[in-house]
Amino acid sequence: MTEATTEMYVLHVNGETREVRDAAPGESLLFVLRERLGLMGAKGACEQGECGSCSVLVDESLVCSCLVLAASAVGRRIVTVEGIAPPGAPTDVQQAFVDAGAVQCGFCTPGLVMATHSLLERVAEPTELEIREELSGNICRCTGYGRIIDAVQRVAVARRGGGA
Amino acid sequence: MTATTVTAGTVRGGLGQSVVRPDGTAKVQGSFQFSSDYTADDALWGATLRSPHPFARIVRLDVSAALRVPGVAAVITAADVPGVPTYGLISQDQPVFASDVVRFVGEPVAAVAADHPATCRQALQAIVVEYEVLEPLTDPERAVDGSVPPIHPDGNVIRHQRIVRGDQTIEGPVTVEGTYELGRQDQAFLGLEAALAVPDHDGGGVELVVATQWLHEDQKQIAACLALPAEKVRLALGGVGGAFGAREDISLQVHTCLLALRTGRPVRIAYDRHESFLGHVHRHPCTVWMRHHADHDGRIRRIEARFVFDGGAYASTSSAVLINGITHTQGPYACENATVDGWAVRTNNLPSGAMRGFGVVQACFAHESQMDKLAAACGLEPLEVRLRNAMHTGDRLITGQVVENVAPVERIIHEVAALPLPDEPVGGHDGDILRLPGGVGRTTDAAHVRRGIGYAVSIKNLMYSEGFDDYSTARVRLVDGTVHVKFATVEVGQGFVTLAQQIARTELGIEDVVLDRIDTGVGSAGSTSASRQTWMSGGAVLGACRLVRDRLLALVADREGMDAAALTIDGAEIVDSGGLLRIPVAVAAAGVDIDETFEHHHPATEDLDELGQGNCHTAFAFCAHRAVVDVDTELGLVKVVQIATSQDVGRVLNPLSVLGQVEGGIAQGLGLAVMEELLQDGGIVKNPTFTDYLLPTFLDMPPVVVSLVEEPEPHSPLGAKGVGEPPTISSTPAVVAAIRDAVGRELPRVPVRPADICL
């Protein structure tokens, strides 16, 4: 590496404190999560905030991690798809994606899972149009979106039933 | 669709059920390893230097400064390719690296390996290439007419083929004609090209983890370029983030392996989106002229057509795409007489190759546009003219081939017409702006919105054609009550991994089915393309399971002193025809070790002769679409309100998987109709980003209503037809027909742009 590197900074990821050493200052949060912290769940597919595949939560806001400078996320709470449920114990959203056929190639899926959790936190029972609008920042090339909408609706219905 | 009920005795997770994906949990949890997620200790990053010019001579290439960049481990060029300097699926005409001439914007010239992607970028900038810029050939017609000197030693015509059948003198009495054009569509899979190559310790071989569509074909081409025997180039499938045809050709495979062998270290290459747009083949831009001669009652008497497919700089699969296009000129309609002339030509545009629909998308947009013109000329409804001409099993195609498959063309037309129309009023409910064409941020006035309805119907060949034996292999082992299935069938998201388990469960009556790693450690499966894997690899898994079953039944028969011919597997039990024996397969299979491998081949096909005659295709499937659109006639904005489809699927093996193919394929057809085009101007690519290449989002894709027509296909091992491509093919012309219905314009080109509607 010929570029100057930072000595060290600390990120709070999935409830853990993670040190990032010898990083180039220009590295995106997506790159640092994947290549320096080994969290491969967030995916890069456009690197310009158009497709949502790299979606993570930063201080509970849904962001495209490709557009966030990693060093700017110091002191913030970062949650990735790996941080929302332990391996083998998927969340209701994740399970609904599997059951409803919302997953084909699966490359957009981690981003959509994060976006869906964010949506249902804010709007418990979104209309179909609200789902479409809220998730329109996440592109899926395989499914045509129909089964994803079904998955989101299944979760909303199940949560309402559970809370009644 | 109705839910499949599981009857008592049926093994859970078998055929016909909406079984969920075995990789689903890993995919939703982010732990599924895509090819871009593979790394290794001490791995280097690789990157590729690409031509900025569509056509230029390389006058000087100096990599010495790049080699001096700290952190750079290797820089390679054409001079470093030890084996065959070129590759290609059908003819090997594409250089691993350009050495003397570059022929498209994005052609690889050199590659580097370094410790960080940023170092790679610095090294690429340090490579000195002096070009003598040449006049690019960008108009395919100039390749057809021979007015431009060859831009490649193989010439500017990749293939020319005619189809001449029947009475060539028939004219009218009704004639309709048009010239139709399709822009360049990109597959735009989300999982960008990525690979990890790990050299063997002795440097004499390499293992490549890559997202591809056909491991064995990649292996063959890579080994030839590396001058290694095939067994020294071992491929394993890295998780594939979609494919849609773009991964049939070599992209980064040879470069990654070369860098790993040169440096003696693992090397990763990962394209970004811009590089991906330049680095893989696209759907062929195409111009189709058609003239239909018909009786006054709308019956087709003769079709004339001329196709020009822009193959771009290298051949890829252009010759096969051409044959697919011209042999589907008639669409799903009976026609005795035809005069077709087809060209696939070389230009200095981006190379074209496979994309979902493979030449038939182009033919279908033309023939369906023509059918609507014919309906209008004869005073018929669009569906009536299609019903009057509908093809049937036993009809002869314009190639002379008899359609031997189930051909429920009339039925799918009737079924699509009977599906409910949207209850949404024109312009949407309650003036919600999201329901208006253009949605938020646009200025559609509901008063300018007009609704249109359009139809289209298609025929698509399944499997490979023209004498190619695209067989598939599967190995099935029954070990102590567990079934292990191994195949090289590439899973791109379509769900073959689910289907393979379903087949094994149903055939062997055992729920516990383990899938081995997908790699070159078993025979070829052919490509995951041409809607062929359910039929071909499904047939291979089925065949291997039956061999295992027969041996198991023989063992049980021996053990019980019975005749093996009297034993069958019924659900999860082995039973005999006399009703004496009934034991769970899992019990019978305890301690057993049976290992069988099976190759499934389809019947041989033929080349076309000079007049385009011959049994060149393996099988056919049919599909119908209806589109409902709202169009802002003032601003030229389109909102697709609903797509209805009826599809000939043979037999539904997994309802959820089929629905996913149907809806996903329609989204890509909608994209071609109104959004997607990779633009080139003088060979320069204008919009290679997701900001500028527009893909359908949640807001662009309407609800889909589906009718699956199940008439089991007797030639298919499982009775099922491939379902992947048809949804993409006729959805495009259906959407355009609906826009025409709303605005009354000819709209002969896709994607339809706002200016085409309102200016």
Chai-1 contact restraints between the chains, C-beta under 6 A:
chainA,res_idxA,chainB,res_idxB,connection_type,confidence,min_distance_angstrom,max_distance_angstrom,comment,restraint_id
A,M1,B,G71,contact,1.0,0.0,6.0,A-B,restraint_1
A,M1,B,D115,contact,1.0,0.0,6.0,A-B,restraint_2
A,M1,B,H116,contact,1.0,0.0,6.0,A-B,restraint_3
A,M1,B,T119,contact,1.0,0.0,6.0,A-B,restraint_4
A,T2,B,P70,contact,1.0,0.0,6.0,A-B,restraint_5
A,E3,B,A118,contact,1.0,0.0,6.0,A-B,restraint_6
A,A24,B,A118,contact,1.0,0.0,6.0,A-B,restraint_7
A,M40,B,D37,contact,1.0,0.0,6.0,A-B,restraint_8
A,G41,B,G30,contact,1.0,0.0,6.0,A-B,restraint_9
A,A45,B,L190,contact,1.0,0.0,6.0,A-B,restraint_10
A,C46,B,R273,contact,1.0,0.0,6.0,A-B,restraint_11
A,C46,B,F690,contact,1.0,0.0,6.0,A-B,restraint_12
A,E47,B,D272,contact,1.0,0.0,6.0,A-B,restraint_13
A,E50,B,F690,contact,1.0,0.0,6.0,A-B,restraint_14
A,E50,B,T691,contact,1.0,0.0,6.0,A-B,restraint_15
A,C51,B,F690,contact,1.0,0.0,6.0,A-B,restraint_16
A,S53,B,L190,contact,1.0,0.0,6.0,A-B,restraint_17
A,V81,B,G30,contact,1.0,0.0,6.0,A-B,restraint_18
A,E82,B,G30,contact,1.0,0.0,6.0,A-B,restraint_19
A,P90,B,T25,contact,1.0,0.0,6.0,A-B,restraint_20
A,P90,B,V28,contact,1.0,0.0,6.0,A-B,restraint_21
A,P90,B,Q29,contact,1.0,0.0,6.0,A-B,restraint_22
A,Q94,B,V28,contact,1.0,0.0,6.0,A-B,restraint_23
A,F97,B,V28,contact,1.0,0.0,6.0,A-B,restraint_24
A,V98,B,V20,contact,1.0,0.0,6.0,A-B,restraint_25
A,V98,B,G24,contact,1.0,0.0,6.0,A-B,restraint_26
A,V98,B,V28,contact,1.0,0.0,6.0,A-B,restraint_27
A,G101,B,L656,contact,1.0,0.0,6.0,A-B,restraint_28
A,G101,B,G660,contact,1.0,0.0,6.0,A-B,restraint_29
A,V103,B,G24,contact,1.0,0.0,6.0,A-B,restraint_30
A,V103,B,K27,contact,1.0,0.0,6.0,A-B,restraint_31
A,Q104,B,G493,contact,1.0,0.0,6.0,A-B,restraint_32
A,Q104,B,G660,contact,1.0,0.0,6.0,A-B,restraint_33
A,C105,B,G241,contact,1.0,0.0,6.0,A-B,restraint_34
A,C105,B,G242,contact,1.0,0.0,6.0,A-B,restraint_35
A,C105,B,G493,contact,1.0,0.0,6.0,A-B,restraint_36
A,G106,B,K27,contact,1.0,0.0,6.0,A-B,restraint_37
A,G106,B,F32,contact,1.0,0.0,6.0,A-B,restraint_38
A,F107,B,L190,contact,1.0,0.0,6.0,A-B,restraint_39
A,F107,B,G191,contact,1.0,0.0,6.0,A-B,restraint_40
A,F107,B,G241,contact,1.0,0.0,6.0,A-B,restraint_41
A,C108,B,L190,contact,1.0,0.0,6.0,A-B,restraint_42
A,T109,B,K27,contact,1.0,0.0,6.0,A-B,restraint_43
A,T109,B,V28,contact,1.0,0.0,6.0,A-B,restraint_44
A,P110,B,G30,contact,1.0,0.0,6.0,A-B,restraint_45
A,V113,B,V28,contact,1.0,0.0,6.0,A-B,restraint_46
A,L129,B,L434,contact,1.0,0.0,6.0,A-B,restraint_47
A,R132,B,F698,contact,1.0,0.0,6.0,A-B,restraint_48
A,R132,B,L699,contact,1.0,0.0,6.0,A-B,restraint_49
A,E133,B,L434,contact,1.0,0.0,6.0,A-B,restraint_50
A,L135,B,F698,contact,1.0,0.0,6.0,A-B,restraint_51
A,S136,B,T697,contact,1.0,0.0,6.0,A-B,restraint_52
A,S136,B,F698,contact,1.0,0.0,6.0,A-B,restraint_53
A,S136,B,L699,contact,1.0,0.0,6.0,A-B,restraint_54
A,I139,B,L695,contact,1.0,0.0,6.0,A-B,restraint_55
A,R141,B,A188,contact,1.0,0.0,6.0,A-B,restraint_56
A,R141,B,F189,contact,1.0,0.0,6.0,A-B,restraint_57
A,R141,B,L190,contact,1.0,0.0,6.0,A-B,restraint_58
A,R141,B,G242,contact,1.0,0.0,6.0,A-B,restraint_59
A,C142,B,G242,contact,1.0,0.0,6.0,A-B,restraint_60
A,C142,B,G493,contact,1.0,0.0,6.0,A-B,restraint_61
A,C142,B,G664,contact,1.0,0.0,6.0,A-B,restraint_62
A,T143,B,G660,contact,1.0,0.0,6.0,A-B,restraint_63
A,T143,B,G664,contact,1.0,0.0,6.0,A-B,restraint_64
A,G144,B,E663,contact,1.0,0.0,6.0,A-B,restraint_65
A,G144,B,G664,contact,1.0,0.0,6.0,A-B,restraint_66
A,G144,B,I666,contact,1.0,0.0,6.0,A-B,restraint_67
A,G144,B,A667,contact,1.0,0.0,6.0,A-B,restraint_68
A,G144,B,M701,contact,1.0,0.0,6.0,A-B,restraint_69
A,Y145,B,F698,contact,1.0,0.0,6.0,A-B,restraint_70
A,Y145,B,M701,contact,1.0,0.0,6.0,A-B,restraint_71
A,G146,B,E663,contact,1.0,0.0,6.0,A-B,restraint_72
A,G146,B,V704,contact,1.0,0.0,6.0,A-B,restraint_73
